[in-house]
C-alpha cells in the first residue's frame, strides 16, 4: 500500500484503505500511517480500525486489542466495539475478563450497547450463573429497562431453560418490540410449551418475518408439520429462511416429495436451501437424488461451500462409488477447501473408507489435527467393511489408549467388525470392557452382534444363554441371527426353540418361516418342511419374490 502525504491526514481516505485490508500486514501499514499522521488518539478512526480488523481477522484479536491499549482514554464506543469482537470471536472467559476490565475503568460505564453482546455470549454456551451476574449489573447500571437489553435477557433465560425468569423480564419491560415478543415466544418453543408460544404469537401487536420463521421452526422441531405448513401459507411475506425451514422439516419427517415440491417453488435458491435439500436426501437414504441435486446446483452457477460438500460426501459414502469419491477428493483440493477443518476431514475419511480407498482414508485420518470419536469410528467401520478386522481392532485399542472414551455407537461398530472377521475373543473382550469399564448398558444391537459372533463360531448354546440373559426387551435381530446360525450348524432342536420365539415377536415375517423350513430341509425332515409351509399359508404369510435392483448415478 502506498500513501501520499495528503492521505496520511485524511480520515476518510484512511477509512477507505482500511476497508481494503485483507492481511495483518495491510493493517500494520495502515496503523503505521495513522500514528505518523497523529491520528492514533482519534476515537472515530480507531473504532473503525478495530471493528474492521476484528471482522477480517476474527481469530487474531490480539492485534486490535493492542491498538486499543495504545489509546490513552478510550471512550465507550471503543470499549463496546472491542467488547463485541471478543464476544463474537473469543471464549466466554476472555469476554468476561475484558468486561471486568471495562467495569474497573474510571472513564466509562457499561451502557445499553455493551450488555447485549455479553449476554449473547452467555446465551451461546448456556452460562446461567454468569448471565445472572450480568442481569444484576444491568440493574445497577440502569439499563435493564432498555428494549434491546431486555430482549437479550429474555433470549438468555429461554436458552438456559429458565422460562419463568424469561417471562418475568418480559412482563417487566416498559417497552417491547418484535424482537422482545419473538424472544419470549422462542423461549416457550424451546421449553416445549406450544400452547403458550401460540398464545403469545396470537397476542403480538406486530410480527416481522423473523417472528413467523421462528414459530414455523418451533413447530417443525416439535414435529407438527401440518401446522407449520398452515402458518407458512398464512405468511404475508416469505423469505429463503421460511422455505428452507419447512424444507428441512419435511426432510426430517421423511417426506422428500413435499420437500422437493417446496424447493422448486423457491425463486432464489441459495446455498442454505440447496444444503437442506441435499441433507434431506442423504438422511432419507436417497443418495442418488442428493448427487443429482448437486449437479443441478452446479448448473445454476452456484459455487458449493464446505457444508454442501460434506452432504455430497455423505451421499457418496452411501453409494460406495469410488469414481465419485476420487472426483470429490480432487475437487476439494483444487478449490482450496480447508481439509483440516474437523467436519470436512471427518467426512473425507468416512467417504474414502466406505468407498474402498483405505490408503487415502488412513492418510487423511493421520493428517487430522485432532482425531475424535467420529473420525475413529469412520475409519474403523471402513476397515470392517473391507475385511480388515484385525486392523480395526488395533485402531480401536489405540483410540482407548489415547484417552478417547467410546460410546455405545462406537462399541456397536467394533463388535460388528469382530463379527464380520470372526474375532470371537476380541468381541467378548470388548463386550466385557463396555459393561465393566465404561458402565454402558448393552443395547439390543450389542446383543445382536454378540449373538451373531458366537453363532458364526459355532457357540450356539453360549449365544442362546446370552439372549436369555438380556435385561432389555427381546430383540428380533438377535433371535434371527441365532436362527441363521442354527441353519449353518444344522442344529434342529435349538432352531425349533428359536423359531418359536421369533414367531411370537414377528408373526408375519416370512423370512423366519423360510429359515426354519431350510433347517428341516437340510436335515431331510420333509414332513416338517410341509408343516411350516402349511402354517405360513394358514397365517397369511407370503414370501416376497427376490429381485435385483441396480441404480446408476451416471447420466444417460
N, C-alpha and C positions, 0 to 999 in steps of 0.2 A: 504494500500500500504506500502511495506517495502523497504527501501533504504539502500544500502551499502555505505560506505564512498567513494568508487570509483564512484558510480553513482552520488553522490552529486556534483561532479566536472566534470561530463561528459555531455556536451550539447546534444550530440546525444542520450545518454541514457535517459535524461530528456525529450527530444522530443518524444522518443518512449513511455514513460509513459504518456505524455500529450495526445497522440493520443488514449490512452485507458481510458481517463477520461470520466465519464458519469454523475456525480453529482457535486454539488457545494463543497461537502466535498472532493471529489477527487482532484479538482482544488486547494482547500485550502492546502491539504497535499503537492502537488507538489510545490505550491508557497512558502510554508514554507522552503522546502529544497533548492529552488532556492536562497532564502535570506540567508540561512545558508551557502550555498556554495559560497556566494559573487557574485552571478550572477544577482542580481536584477537590475543592470545597463547595462546588456548585451542586447543591442538593438535587436540583431538577435533572441535571446531566448525569450525576452518579446514580440516581434512582433508575434512570433508563438503562444505564450501563449494566447495573446489577440484574435488572429484570431480563434484558436480552441475553446476557451472558449465561444466566441460570437456565433460560429456555433452550439455548443452543447446546450448552454443555451441562445437562442435568446431573451427570454423575461426578462432576468436578466442582462442588460448591466451595471448595477451599479458596479458589481464586476470587470469586465475587465477595466472599467473606473477608478476604484480605483487603480488597478495595474498600469495603465498608469500614474496616478497622482504621483506615487511613483518614477517615473523616473525623474531624475534631469533635463536633457536636451534631451528630446525625439527628434529623428531625423524625417525626412519627411516620412520614411517608417512606423514608429509607428503612426504618425498622420493619415496617409492615411488608415491604416488597421482599426483603430477605427472609422474614418470618414465613411468608407464603412459600418461598422457594424451598426452605427447609422442610416445611410440612408436606410438600408435594414430592420431594426427592430424597429425603433422608429418613432415618429411623425416628420413632417417637421420642426416644431418649435424647437425641440430638436436638429435635424440635423443642422439647421441653427445656433443655439446657439453655437454648437461646432465648426462650420466653422468660425464664427466670432472670437471665442477664438483663433483659429489657425491663423487667419489673424493678430491678435494683438500680436502674439508671435514674439520675436526678432530673433529667431534662424532659422526659416523656412519660406518658401514662398510657397503657393499652387502651385502645378505643374500639368502637363498633366494627372497624375494619380489621382489627387484629384477631378477634376471637373466632370468627367463622372458620378461618384456616386451621387454627389449632384444635378446635372442636372436631372438625372433619378428620384430622389426623387421628384423634382418639376413636372416632366412629369406625375408621377403616380397620382398626385392629381390636375393636370392642374393648377398649381400655376404660372400664367403668369407673374405677377409683380416680384416675387422672381426669376424666371428664367431669366428675362430680366436683373435684377441686376447682376446675375451670369455671364451672357454674357458679361456685361461691365467689370467685374473683369477679365475674361479670356483675354480680350484685353489688359488690364493694366498689366497683368502678362506675356503677350507674348505667351500664349498657344492657342489662338484662331485658329492658323494655323495647330494645331495638328489634325490628321485624326480622332482620337477617340473622342476628344473634339468636333470637328465639327460635327461628326455623332450624338453625343448626343444632340447637339443643334438642328439639323435638326429634330430628333425624338421628342424633346420637343415642338418645334414650330408646328410641324404637329399635335401632340396630343392636342394642345391648339387651333387648328383651324386657326393658323396664317400661312397659306400656302405660302404667299408672303415672309414672313420673313424666312421661311424654305428654299425657293428657293434662296434667297439672300445669305444665309450662304453656300448653296450647290455650287452656282456659284463662290463664293469667295474662295473656298477651293483649295489650291495649289496641294494637293494630295487627291485622292479619292480611296476608296476600295469598296468591295462588300457591306460592312455594310453601307457606305455612300449612295450608289445608292439605296440600299433596303430601308433605312430610308426615303429617298425622295419619292420613289415610294409608300410606305405605307402611307405617308402623303397625297399624291394625292388620294389614295383609300379612306382614312378616310374622305377626303373632298368631295368625290363623283365624282371626276373628272377622270373617267375611261379612257378617251382618252389620257390625259396627263400621267397617270400611264402606260398605254400600250406603249406609245411613249418612255417613259423613259426605260421601260423594254426592248424594242427592241434595244435601243441605248447602253445598258450596254455592256462594253467590256468583262466582265466576270461575270457569275452568279454562285452562290452556291445554295445548296439545300434549304437553308432558303429563298433565293430570290424567287425561284419557289413557295415554300409553301406560302409565303406572297401574291404573286399575285393570287394564287388559292383561298386563304382565302378571299381576297378582292372581287373576282368575286362571290364567294359563298354568301358573305354578301350582295352584290347587287342583288342576285337572278339570276345571269347569269350562270346557272348550265351547259349549253351546252359548253360554252367557258371554264368553269372551267375544265370540263372533257377532252376537247381537249388539254388543257395545261397540264393536268395530264398525258395524253397519250404521250405527247412530252417529258416529263422529262427524262433526261439521267439517273438519279439516284433518286429513291423514297425511303422515309423512313416511319416510322409509322405515323409521323405527316402528311405527304402527304395523306395517306389513310384516317386517322381519320378526317381530314379537309373536304374531299369530302364526307365521310360517313355522317358527321354532316350536310353537305349541302343537300344531298339527303333526309335526315330525316326531316329537316326543310321544304323541298319542298313537303313532303308527299309521296315521292317515296321510300317506305321501301324495295321494291323488289330490286331496284338498290343498296340501302344501304347495304342490306344483301349480295348481289352478290359480291360487292366490299370488304366487310368484309371477306368473305370466301377466297378471293384471297390473303389476308394478311398472310404472312408466320409467323411472330412473332406478336401475339396478346397480347398487354399489357393492363393495367387497363384503359388507356385513350380510346383505341379503343372499349373495352367492354362497357365502360360507354357511349360512343357516340351511340353505337347500342341500348343499353337498354333505354337511354334517348329518342332516336328516336321512339322506340316502344311506350313508355309512352305518348309522345307528340301526337302521331297519334292514340291514343285510343286502342292500341294493347297490353293490359296489360298481357294477357296470353303469348304472344311471349316474352315479357320482362322477365317474370318468367322463361320461358324455356331457354332463353339466360343466365340467372344467373346460372341455373343448368349446362349448358354446360361449363361455366367458372369454376365452382367448379370441374367439371370432369377433367379439364385441370390442376388441382392442383395450381390454381392461387388464392391467398387469397384476398378477396374483401377489398377495402378501404371504408371510410365513404361515398364517393360520389356514389360508386356502391350501397351501402346500401340505400342511400336516393332515388336512382332510383327505387330500389326494393320496398321500402315503398310506393312510389308514385303509382307503379303498383298495389300493394296490396290495396291501397286506392280506386283505380278504381274498383277493383274486389269486394271489400267489404267482403273479405274472412277472417273470424275471426281465423280460424285454422292457416293460413299462417301468420297472424299478430302476433299470440302467438309465433310461431316459430321464427320470425324475432326479436321480443322483447327479447326472451330468448337468441338467438344467439348474439345479440348486447351486452347483459350483460356478457355473458360467454367469449366473445372475447375481453373484456375490451375496447370497444369503449367509447370515451368521450361523454356521453349522455347529457352533459351540453353545448356542442357547439351549437350555435344558430340554424344552418340549420339542424343539426341532431335532436335536441329537437323538432323543429317545424314539421319535417317530422313524428316523432314518435307520436306527439299529433294528427296530421291530420289523420294518419293511424288508430290509435286506435279509434278516434272519428267516422270515416266513417265505421269502421268495427264493431261498436256496443259496444265496451268496453269503455263506457263513464267514468266509475270509474277510469280506468287506464289513460285515456286521461286527466281527470281533475287533477289527481295526478301529472302527468308529467308536465302539464301546471303550476301548483302551484310551482313545484320544479325548474322551469326555472329561471336562474339568473336574467333575464330581459325579461318580456313579451313584445312583439312588436305587431304591427298591424296584421301581418300574423298569429301569433300564436293565437291571439284573434279570428280572423275570422275563423280559422280552428276549434276551439273549439265551437264557436257559430254555425257554419254550422253543426257540428256533433250533437249538441243539437237539432237543427232544424230537421235534417234527422230522428232522433229517437224520435220525438214527444215531446221534452222538450221545447216548445215555450216560456213559462214564464221564464225559467232559461236562455234562450238565450237573452231575453230582459234585464234581470237583469245583465247579463255579459256585454252586450253592454253598458248599462248605467255605469257600473263600469269602463269600458275602457275609456269612456269620462271623468269620474271623476278623473281618474289617469293622465289626460292630454295627452292622445294619440288621435290625431285627425283622425277621419275616412275619408277614401277617397270614391270615387264613388262605388268601388267594395264592400267595407265594408257595404255601405248602401243597395246595392243590396242583400247582404247576410241577413241582418236583416229584410229587407222588405219581402224577401222570407219566412223567419221564421215566421213573423207575418201573412203572407198569409196562410201558412200551418196550423198554430194554430188558425186562425180566430180572431186574436187580432187586431180588426179594430182601436180602439182608439190609441193603441201603434203605429200601422202602420202609421196612419195620423200624429201622433206626430213626428215620425222620418222623415217623408217626409218633414214636415214643418221645422224641425231642419236642414235638409240637405240644403234646399233652403235659409232659412233666417239666420241661424247662421254660416253655413260653405260656403255659396255662391257657392254651387255646382249646376250646371245646370243639371236638371234631364235628363237622357238618355232614349231612348225608353224602355230599360229593367226596369228602375224605374217606368215608366208609366204603363208598362205591369203588374208589381207586384201590383201596387195600384189598377188598374182596376180589376185584379183578386180578390184582397182582398175585394173591395167594392161589386163586383158582387156576390161573395160567401156569403156575408152577406145580400144579397137582395137589396142593394142600387144601383139598375141598373141605375136610372136617374143620380145619382151622378157620377157613373162610366162613363156614356156616356158624360156628360158635361166635365169631366176631359180629355177624349180623344179629344174632340173638342177643348179644350183649349191648346192642346200640341203645343208648339212653334217649336218643331222638326218635321221632316218628319213623316208622318203616319207610324205606326208600326203594321204589320200584327199580331204579337203576342198579342198586346193589344186588337185589334179588335176580334181576335179569342177567347181570354179569356172572353170577354164580350158576344160573341155569345153563348159560353158554359153556361154562367150564365143565359142568356135568356132561354136556354133549361131547365135548372134546375128550374127556376122560372116560366116557361110556359108563357113568355112574347112574344107573337107572333108579335105584332106590332113593338116593338123595334128590335126583331130578324130579321125582314124583312129589316129594315134600315141598321142594322149592316152587314147582309149577302150581301146586295147590295154593300156596301163599300169593303168588302172582295173580292167579285168577280172582282172588279176593280184592287185590289192590287195583288191578286193571282188567275188569271182566270183559271188556270189549277190545282188548289189544290182541290182534290176530297173531303177532309175532311170537307171543308166549305159547300159544297152542301149537304153532308150527315147530317151535324148538322142541317141545315135548314129543310131538309126533316124530321128529327126526331122531330123537334119542331112542324111542321104541323101534323105529325102522332099523337103526344101526345095530340093535340088539336082536333083530329078527322077530320082534313081538308084534306081528302084523294085526292081530286082533285088537291090540291096544291102539294101534295107529288108526284103525277104522273107528274105534270108540271116540278117540279125540276129535276126528273129523266130524263124526255124528254130533258130538257135543257142540262143536263150532256151529254147525248148521242149525241146531235147535236154539242156540243162543243168539242167532242172527249175526254171528261174527263172520266177516268175509275177508279173505286175504287179498290185499290190493296187488294187482299185477305189477311186476317190476318194469322199469323203463330207464333209458339212459337220456340224460339231458346235457346237451353241450351248448354253452353260451360263449359267443365270441365278442371280444371287445374291439375288434378291428372293424373299420368301416367297410361296407360292401363295395 
